[in-house]
Amino acid sequence: MDFLDIHSHKTAEQPGAISIQSLSLTSDIFLAMPKKKPISVGLHPWYAQLDALEMQMRYLDVLARQPNVKLIGECGLDKLRGENVNNQLVILTEQIKLAEKLNKPLILHCVKCFSELIALKDRLKVKVPMIIHGFNKKELLGKQLLDKGFLLSFGTAILKAGTGAAKLLTEIDNFFLETDDANIPISEIYQAAANLKKCTVDELKARIFANWKNLNLL
C-alpha cells in the first residue's frame, strides 16, 4: 500500500506515494495542469485579491470540476500576510460555497485566525469536510477544532517530541499526514507518526487510507 500525502507543494513524484499536489490559482500556471495526478486547487490567502475575486472564482469553478481535483484549496485565513482578514473571509466564503456545490472537501491554511475560521464554519453551517493542513499548535486548540468538526493534517511538527501536534496525534485516529513544502519524504513523517501511535507503518497507511475513503474521495 502506498503512502498518502494529502498536501504537497512538490512537483516531483515521491516513490511509493500518492501525493495530492496543491496548486494556487494566483501563484501557479495552469496551462499544464495535471489531468490524472490528484491535485487540490484554490485561492491561497497570501495571493488572493478581493478586486479579482469574481474573475478568479469563475476560473476556479471550471478547474475544480476536473475529476482529479480532490480538494478545494489550499485556501483560508492569515493575519500575517495577504489582504485584511475581512477581505480574506469574503474570499474564503466563496470557496466554501464552491466546495459545498461540488461536494469536495476543503484543505485549509490558518494563521492566527482560528476563532474567525470556527465562527465562519458555524455561520455557514458547512457540511463538506474542512481539513486544517500542517497543524502545529497547542493540543487544546487541536481538540477545540476537532470538537467543531474540523479534521487535522500533520506534517513536520510531529517530528519534534513533546509538541502539541505530536501529543494530539497520539490521542486521535481520524487524521492525515503531509509534506507541505518540506524537503523530507512522506515516509519519514509516517515513521514518526507510527512511532507515536505505537503501530507499524503499514497499519498507519491502512488507517489513513480508511480516513481518506470516508471522505468519499476515492
C-alpha positions as CSV (number, residue, x, y, z in Angstrom):
1,M,0.0,0.0,0.0
2,D,1.3,3.5,-0.9
3,F,1.8,6.4,1.4
4,L,-0.9,9.1,1.1
5,D,0.5,12.7,1.3
6,I,-2.6,14.8,1.5
7,H,-0.9,18.1,0.9
8,S,2.3,18.7,-1.0
9,H,3.8,21.6,-3.0
10,K,6.3,19.3,-4.6
11,T,6.0,18.7,-8.3
12,A,8.3,15.6,-8.4
13,E,6.7,12.2,-7.7
14,Q,7.6,10.5,-4.4
15,P,8.3,6.8,-4.9
16,G,5.7,4.7,-3.3
17,A,3.5,7.6,-2.5
18,I,0.2,9.2,-3.7
19,S,0.7,12.9,-3.3
20,I,-2.0,15.5,-3.7
21,Q,-0.2,18.4,-5.2
22,S,-1.6,21.8,-4.0
23,L,-1.9,24.5,-6.7
24,S,-2.8,28.1,-6.1
25,L,-4.8,29.8,-8.8
26,T,-3.0,33.1,-8.2
27,S,0.6,31.8,-8.0
28,D,0.8,28.8,-10.3
29,I,0.5,28.5,-14.1
30,F,-2.5,26.3,-15.1
31,L,-1.7,25.9,-18.8
32,A,-0.2,22.5,-18.0
33,M,-2.4,21.4,-15.1
34,P,-2.1,17.6,-14.4
35,K,-5.1,15.7,-15.8
36,K,-4.7,12.5,-13.9
37,K,-2.5,13.2,-10.9
38,P,-4.6,14.1,-7.8
39,I,-4.5,17.8,-7.0
40,S,-6.1,20.5,-5.0
41,V,-6.9,23.9,-6.4
42,G,-7.7,27.1,-4.6
43,L,-7.1,30.8,-3.8
44,H,-4.4,31.0,-1.2
45,P,-4.8,33.8,1.3
46,W,-1.3,35.1,0.6
47,Y,-2.1,35.8,-3.0
48,A,-5.9,36.1,-3.4
49,Q,-7.2,39.6,-4.1
50,L,-10.8,40.8,-3.5
51,D,-10.9,43.0,-6.5
52,A,-10.1,40.0,-8.8
53,L,-12.4,37.6,-6.9
54,E,-15.2,37.4,-9.4
55,M,-12.9,36.5,-12.3
56,Q,-10.9,34.1,-10.2
57,M,-13.9,32.3,-8.9
58,R,-15.3,31.8,-12.5
59,Y,-11.9,30.2,-13.4
60,L,-11.7,28.2,-10.2
61,D,-15.3,26.9,-10.8
62,V,-14.2,25.4,-14.1
63,L,-10.9,23.9,-12.8
64,A,-12.4,22.5,-9.7
65,R,-14.8,20.3,-11.7
66,Q,-12.0,18.2,-13.1
67,P,-12.2,14.7,-11.6
68,N,-8.6,14.7,-10.5
69,V,-9.2,17.8,-8.3
70,K,-9.8,16.1,-5.0
71,L,-9.9,19.1,-2.6
72,I,-10.6,22.9,-2.8
73,G,-7.6,24.8,-1.5
74,E,-5.3,25.4,0.0
75,C,-7.5,28.4,1.0
76,G,-8.0,30.0,4.3
77,L,-7.1,32.9,6.6
78,D,-3.8,34.5,7.6
79,K,-3.4,37.6,9.8
80,L,0.3,38.0,8.9
81,R,0.1,38.0,5.2
82,G,-2.3,38.9,2.4
83,E,-5.3,41.1,2.4
84,N,-7.1,42.2,5.6
85,V,-9.0,39.5,7.4
86,N,-12.4,40.8,6.4
87,N,-11.5,40.6,2.8
88,Q,-10.0,37.1,3.3
89,L,-13.2,36.0,4.9
90,V,-15.2,37.1,1.8
91,I,-12.7,35.2,-0.4
92,L,-12.8,32.1,1.7
93,T,-16.6,32.2,1.9
94,E,-16.9,32.0,-1.9
95,Q,-14.6,29.0,-2.0
96,I,-16.6,27.2,0.8
97,K,-19.7,27.8,-1.3
98,L,-18.0,26.2,-4.3
99,A,-16.8,23.3,-2.2
100,E,-20.4,22.7,-1.0
101,K,-21.7,22.9,-4.5
102,L,-19.2,20.3,-5.8
103,N,-19.2,18.3,-2.6
104,K,-15.4,18.4,-2.3
105,P,-13.5,18.8,0.9
106,L,-11.5,22.0,1.8
107,I,-7.8,22.0,2.6
108,L,-7.3,25.0,4.9
109,H,-4.4,27.3,5.8
110,C,-4.9,29.2,9.0
111,V,-2.6,31.6,10.8
112,K,-3.8,33.4,14.0
113,C,-7.4,33.2,12.7
114,F,-8.8,30.1,14.3
115,S,-11.6,31.9,16.1
116,E,-12.7,33.6,12.8
117,L,-12.5,30.2,11.0
118,I,-14.6,28.5,13.6
119,A,-17.2,31.3,13.5
120,L,-17.4,31.1,9.7
121,K,-17.9,27.4,9.8
122,D,-20.7,27.8,12.3
123,R,-22.3,30.7,10.4
124,L,-22.3,28.9,7.0
125,K,-23.2,25.5,8.6
126,V,-20.5,23.9,6.3
127,K,-21.2,20.3,5.5
128,V,-18.2,19.3,3.5
129,P,-15.1,18.2,5.4
130,M,-12.7,21.0,6.4
131,I,-9.1,19.9,6.9
132,I,-6.6,22.1,8.7
133,H,-3.3,21.4,7.0
134,G,0.0,21.4,8.8
135,F,-1.4,21.6,12.3
136,N,1.4,22.7,14.7
137,K,-0.4,24.4,17.5
138,K,-1.2,23.5,21.1
139,E,-3.1,20.3,21.9
140,L,-6.0,22.2,23.4
141,L,-6.6,24.2,20.2
142,G,-6.5,21.0,18.2
143,K,-9.1,19.4,20.5
144,Q,-11.3,22.5,20.1
145,L,-11.1,22.2,16.3
146,L,-11.9,18.5,16.4
147,D,-14.9,19.3,18.6
148,K,-16.1,21.8,16.0
149,G,-15.9,19.1,13.3
150,F,-12.6,20.0,11.6
151,L,-10.1,17.4,10.5
152,L,-6.4,17.8,11.0
153,S,-3.4,17.0,8.9
154,F,0.1,16.8,10.4
155,G,3.4,17.4,8.9
156,T,6.9,18.1,10.2
157,A,5.6,19.3,13.6
158,I,5.3,15.7,14.7
159,L,9.0,15.1,14.2
160,K,9.7,17.1,17.4
161,A,9.0,15.2,20.6
162,G,6.6,17.0,23.0
163,T,5.0,19.3,20.6
164,G,1.2,19.9,20.8
165,A,0.8,18.3,17.4
166,A,2.8,15.2,18.5
167,K,0.8,14.8,21.7
168,L,-2.6,15.3,20.0
169,L,-1.7,12.7,17.3
170,T,-1.3,10.0,19.9
171,E,-4.9,10.6,21.1
172,I,-6.8,10.5,17.8
173,D,-7.3,8.2,14.8
174,N,-9.0,10.4,12.2
175,F,-6.2,12.4,10.8
176,F,-4.0,12.8,7.7
177,L,-0.2,13.3,7.1
178,E,1.5,15.6,4.7
179,T,4.9,17.0,3.5
180,D,3.6,20.5,2.5
181,D,6.8,22.3,1.3
182,A,9.3,20.4,3.5
183,N,12.2,18.8,1.8
184,I,11.7,15.4,3.5
185,P,10.0,12.3,2.2
186,I,6.5,11.4,3.4
187,S,7.8,8.1,4.6
188,E,9.7,9.8,7.3
189,I,6.6,11.6,8.6
190,Y,4.7,8.3,8.5
191,Q,7.5,6.6,10.5
192,A,7.4,9.4,13.1
193,A,3.6,9.0,13.4
194,A,3.8,5.3,13.6
195,N,6.2,5.6,16.5
196,L,3.9,8.0,18.3
197,K,0.9,5.7,17.7
198,K,2.9,2.6,18.6
199,C,1.8,0.8,15.5
200,T,3.5,-0.3,12.3
201,V,3.8,1.9,9.2
202,D,1.6,-0.5,7.3
203,E,-1.1,-0.3,9.9
204,L,-0.9,3.5,9.8
205,K,-1.1,3.5,6.0
206,A,-4.3,1.4,6.2
207,R,-5.8,3.7,8.8
208,I,-5.1,6.9,6.8
209,F,-6.5,5.4,3.6
210,A,-9.6,4.4,5.5
211,N,-9.9,8.0,6.7
212,W,-9.5,9.2,3.1
213,K,-12.1,6.7,1.8
214,N,-14.5,8.0,4.5
215,L,-14.4,11.4,2.7
216,N,-15.8,9.6,-0.5
217,L,-12.8,10.8,-2.5
218,L,-11.5,7.5,-4.0
